[in-house]
């Protein structure tokens, strides 16, 4: 393990006003996205869509890295491997390595993430393919009597195992414990669950010996459940999110990149801007957005070559909005 390399990569992932594009949609998820514009997913169509995004002029001004799916990291753009192409643009290639969330036995309504089996071997292959960082998503569901401590603890344990394996292969782990916003819970309930989750995650990371200076945290914002009758304001979301992170996240972590978690592009953009207007955070606060960065471009593109330029314009405009402003 090269600790200096891990630190350098982690710092580069949150340099300046840049953030990370999550383009790691699974086979099932990319199919759903493309169906909305009347297309059927296949490797060629998937590549055409992602190539439209990745070849956008000026993308490197706002995007430090791209999280890829296994299919994508094996594809090429302009005769270069995906990692080579992104690197040539000054963008770090990353890879999603978890195998998705499944029902947790004996815990109705709760999920755990699979993918540890054979992970070290896959990491070694991805490192050879040029991946500089990786991502593993854990899902925490709010509901009647959940999340349980058992579910949080097991997901935290698996995140730590994954992060340790990443670092042993000189790959920076993005640690993503996502508290979902699908229920009718209040902002305060989300705060309590997010705090409990993050405390468990960092406890397990330390137990495993993960170097915190060589990770990036990808949490949810502390936000009202989408079915809550009283929605917290953007200012409330920003204030409580930063307070929760200061209570739970060690200062050694170099950067925190928020997930958009079901928010609209405008909501995710506004909330991040408000978060970054609160001074005094010891970490770089940025973004790792999927749909919030892509949706407008996807709609404009609609699978048509003649729409590529207009779609790229929509994409770069959203990336620019999300990247600014930052607190001094």
N, C-alpha and C positions, 0 to 999 in steps of 0.2 A: 504493500500500500504506500503510495506516494502522497503524503499528507499535503505537501506544498502544492502539488498539482490539483488535488481536490479543492483546496482553498482558492486557488487561482480560477478554476472553472466556476466555482460557486459565485465568486465575486463578479465574474464576467457575465453571469446569467442575470444579474440585477444592476448592471452598470448604467449610470446615467438615468435617463428616463425610459429605458427599454424594458420590455416585458417578454413573456413567452406565449407563443401561439400553440394552443392545444389542438393538433390536427391528428389525434390518435384514435379517432372513432373506430369502434369495433366493427366487424362485418355487419352485425345486426343494426348498429346505430347509423352507419353510413347509408345503409339501405333505406332506413326511415327518412333520413335527410333528403336523399335523392328522390324518393317517391313523391315528396312534396312539390317537386318541379317536374314530375312526369318522367323520371329516368329510372332505369333498373340498374342496380349496382353490379359492376363487374370490375376486374382489375384495371381495364383500360379506361373505363369511365371514371373510376376512382382516381386514377393517376391524372386524367385530364383536369378534373376538378382541383386537385391539390397542386398541380403544376400551375394552374391559373393563379392560385394564391402565392405560391413560392416564387414565381417569376415576376411578381409585381415590382415595378421600378421603385426604388427608395425604401423597400421593406426593411432593409437593414438599419435604417435610422430609428425605427421604433421596436423592432423585434430582435431580441438577443438570441433566442433559441426556438426550435420547433420540436414539439413532442410528436413522434411518428408512431404509426402502427407497424406491426411486423411485416405486413404486405408491402408497405410503403418504403421501408428502409432497404428493401431488396430491389426496388425499381430504380430507373435512371431518368435523368433530365439532361438533354443536350449531350448525350453520350457519356455522362459522368454518373457515378453512383450517387444515390440521394445524399449521402453524407458528404461526398466530395463537392456536389453542387452547392449545398447549403454553406459549407465551409468556405467555398470560393466567394460567397456573398458576405462573409463575415458573420455567419449565423451558426450557432452551435446546434448540432443534431442530437436529439434525444430519442428515447424509446419507451413506450408503455410496456411494462413487463408483467403486470398482474393478469390473471385469467378471469377476472370478473367476480362479482359478489353473488353468493348463493345463500339459501336459507340456512340459518344456524340451527342445528339439531337441538330440540328441546327448548328453543327460544322463539315462540311464535312472533312473527312480525320483525324479526331481527336478522341481519345478514353478516356473514364473514367473507373475506376475500381470499380466493384461492390463487395458487401460482408459485408456491415455494418449492414444490417438487421439481428438481432439475434446473432450478434457477441459476445456480453457479455456472453450469455449462452454457446456458443461454446467454448469460452475462459475458462470458468469455467470447462467444461468437459475436455478440453485439459490439463489444469493444473492438474486435478486429474489423467490424463493418463501420467503425468510426463514431459510434455513439459516445458522447461525452457525459451525458446525464440520463437518468431514467425516472420513471414515475410509477407509483403504486397507490391506488385509491382504495381507502376503506370507507364504508358507508355506515353512518350512524342515524338510525331512524327515531324520531320523536313520536310517541303515542301513549296510550293508556298503560302506565307501568313500565314503559321502556323509554330510553335504553337502559338495560340492566348493567350492573358493574361487570358481570361476566362477559357480556358482548364487547363492551369498551376495552376490557383487559385483553381479550383474545385478539381483537383487531390491532391494539397497540403492540402486542407481542409480535404479530406478523409483520407489522410495519418496521419494527426494529430488526427483525431477522433479515428482511429485504434490504434495509439500509446498510446493514453490516456486510452483506454479500456484495452490494454495489461498491462500497468503499474498498473492499478487498480486491476488486477488479478495476480500481481507479476511475470509477464512474460515480458522479455525484447523484445521490438519491433525492428526488423530490418526494417528500413525505406528505401525503394527502389524506388527512382524516376529515371527511366531509359530513357535517351534520346537515341533514336534508331540510329543506324549507317547505316540504309538501303538506305539512299538517296545519292545524288551526292554533298552534301555540303562540304565546306572546313573545315579545322581544326578551323578556326576563327569563323565560324558560329556555330559549335558545342560548342565552348567556350562560346559564347554569350548566347545560349539557355540553356546550363548547368548552367551558372551563374544565369540567370534569374529564372530558376527552383529551384535551391538550396536556393536562397534568399527567394522565396515565401514559400518553405517548412519550413524553420526555423522560418519565421515570424508566420506561422500558428501553429507550434509546441509550440512556446512561448505563443501565445494567448490562447492556450488550456491548458497551465500549465503542459506540458510534461516535465519531469525531464531529461535534456539533458545528464546528467552523467549516465543515465540508458537506453540509446538507442545505437544502432549501425547503422551507415549510410552505405547503399549499393548503390553507384552511378556507373554510367558509367565512363570510362576513357574519357578524351577529345580527340577525334580521328576523322580523316577524314571519311566522309561517304564512304561506300564501293564502290560506283560508281563514286567517285570523281577522275578525271583524274590525279590529283597530290596528292599522298599519303604522309602524314607527316611521318617523320622518327620516330623511337622509342624514340630517344632522345628528339625530339620535343614534342611528345605525353606526355612523362614523365614530362618535364619542364612545359608545359602549364597546364597539369592536376593538378600538385601540386600548381601552382600559382592560379588557379581557386578555388581550395579548400581553400587555405589560405585567399582568398578574401570573402568567403561565409560561411564557416563552423566554428561555435564557438569552441574555444579550449576546452570547457567542454566535448565535445563528446569524449568518450574514444577510439573509434576505427572506422576506415573506411575499409570496405571490398569490394573490387571492384568486379563487375560482369564482365564476359568475353565477353558478348554482341556480339556474332557472330564472335569473333576472333578465329583463329586456336589455338590449344593447344600451339604450339611454340610461336605464336605471343603474346598470353595472358601471357605466362611465361616470355618472354623477356621484355614486357612492364612493368610488375609488378617489375621485377628485376631492371629496369632502374629507375622506380619511387622511389624505396627504396634506391637507391644510392644517392638521393638528400637529404641532411641532413636538420634538422631544423623543421620538421613537429611536431606539438604539439600532434598529435594523432598517435596511432599504425596504420600502413597501411598494410593491408593483403588482403586476397582473399575470395570470396564466389563464387566458380566456379561450373558449372554444366557440360556442354558438354566438356569444356576444360580439366576437370579432368577425365571424363568418357569415351570419345569417343574411345581412343585407347584400353582400357580394354574391352569395349563392342564389338569391332570388333574381338578381340582375343577370347573372350568367345564364341560368336556365339551360345549361348544356350546349349553348350555341357559340360557335367560334367567333361570330361577328359581335358577340356581347362581351368578349374577354376584356377589352380595354375599359369599357364602362364598369365592369365588375371589379376590375383591379382598382379603379378610381374610388369606388365605394369602399373597398377594403382598406386602402391606404388612408382615406379620410377618417374611417372609424379608428384605425390604429393610432393615428395622430391625436384624435380626441382622447382616447383612453390613456395615452402617454403623458398628457399634460392636464393640469399643472402638478408640480411636486412641491412639497413643503421645503423650505430652505433649511 
